[in-house]
Amino acid sequence: MENNKAFTLRNGGKASFFYCHRRFLPHNHRYRKNRKDFFVGRVEKDVAPPYLSGEELHDVVKLYGDIVFGLQSCKQKFPGSGLTHNWVKRSIFWELPYWKTNLLRHNLDVMHIEKNVFENIFNTVMDVKGKTKDNIKARLDVALFCNSQNMELVHDESWVAKPRASFVLEKNAQLLVYKWLKSLCFPDGHASNISRLVNMEECRLYGMKSHNCHVVMQTLIPLAFRDLLPNGIWDALTKISHFFRDLCSSKLNVDHIERLETNIVETLCKLEMIFPPLFFDSMEHLPIHLPFEAKVGGLVQYRWMYPFERLDITVAM
């Protein structure tokens, strides 16, 4: 709400969570004083926003009246909407007497978060046309918010050139990755036949389902880019891959979850040092909250959407 640091990109036109992760770091962490590799010229002194209890949220929500949905609903807004909060209605769940006592009221779906994070990483590193987060508008925002002169556009009288970023693979390296994916075979039931989803002519993947993204994100990303990307970039991508792998473990203890909470903050900060602000939509920010939900709600396997999607497929067949 009022503690949100997301901002709208001037050229990209989308909400960016580029400057939202350093405040989750310890106070003495070296990244907090870094003026060069993050939002240029800024240090981070703020602390992480506190988790609001159900009672505290209920005290906020009950102040808002009811919105009558229909033809006039789009014109009705609560005071301060878009500035101090993003409430568009009061959920009917708050009428349940026990709702404010729930520790986990709205569960984040790890399945879709993992899929979106994978697609952003893969499409950007592989420079997939129309899908990459490293486009012309992103480079214009880099010049405004970052100290990355090697990524700024090169202008001439009749053309504009976009220098290749260090996190983008060259064409030959992209072909190597796609050929490798084309040759893979998985055990029955582990994943679908990903080799059928590879289009070598257009250099892209088609028809990647959530579970395919799950397998590639957790097991193949570190292998695919091991010898093709600089060590610092490969290390950051490997850590985000291992984060989802560890989060989806069949056994979790409190110490393990606390390590995940600490490591994911530093990993997201490393990604901020690599990718442009356009890369960081809400899906790149949500992993920072997943360990807390695992601590409160239990294992991810009991809270994601795979069982329900599998049931829908079975019923359809």
MOLIN-V862240 format. One record per backbone hydrogen bond with DSSP energy under -1.0 kcal/mol. CO is the residue of the C=O (numbers start at 1). NH is the residue of the N-H. If there is no record, write none. Layout:
BEGIN
((CO/NH) (CO/NH))
END
This chain:
BEGIN
((1/4) (7/16) (9/13) (14/9) (16/7) (21/24) (22/25) (26/29) (29/32) (31/34) (32/44) (35/41) (39/42) (53/57) (54/58) (55/59) (56/60) (57/61) (58/62) (60/63) (61/64) (72/75) (73/76) (78/81) (80/83) (80/84) (80/85) (85/82) (91/94) (92/95) (93/96) (96/99) (98/101) (99/102) (109/113) (110/114) (111/115) (112/116) (113/117) (114/118) (115/119) (116/120) (117/121) (118/122) (119/123) (120/124) (121/125) (122/126) (123/128) (125/169) (128/131) (128/132) (135/139) (136/140) (137/141) (138/142) (139/143) (141/145) (142/146) (145/40) (148/151) (154/161) (159/156) (161/154) (165/168) (170/174) (171/175) (172/176) (173/177) (174/178) (175/179) (176/180) (177/181) (178/182) (179/183) (187/190) (192/194) (193/196) (194/197) (197/206) (199/203) (199/204) (204/199) (209/213) (210/214) (211/215) (212/216) (213/217) (214/218) (215/219) (216/220) (216/221) (220/224) (221/225) (225/229) (230/234) (231/235) (232/236) (233/237) (234/238) (235/239) (236/240) (237/241) (238/242) (239/243) (240/244) (241/245) (242/246) (243/247) (244/248) (246/249) (253/257) (254/258) (255/259) (256/260) (257/261) (258/262) (259/263) (260/264) (262/266) (263/267) (264/268) (265/269) (266/270) (267/271) (268/272) (269/273) (271/274) (271/275) (276/279) (277/280) (279/281) (280/17) (282/286) (285/288) (286/289) (289/293) (290/294) (291/295) (292/296) (293/297) (294/298) (299/302) (300/303) (300/304) (305/309) (306/310) (307/311) (308/312) (309/313) (310/314) (311/315) (312/316) (313/317))
END
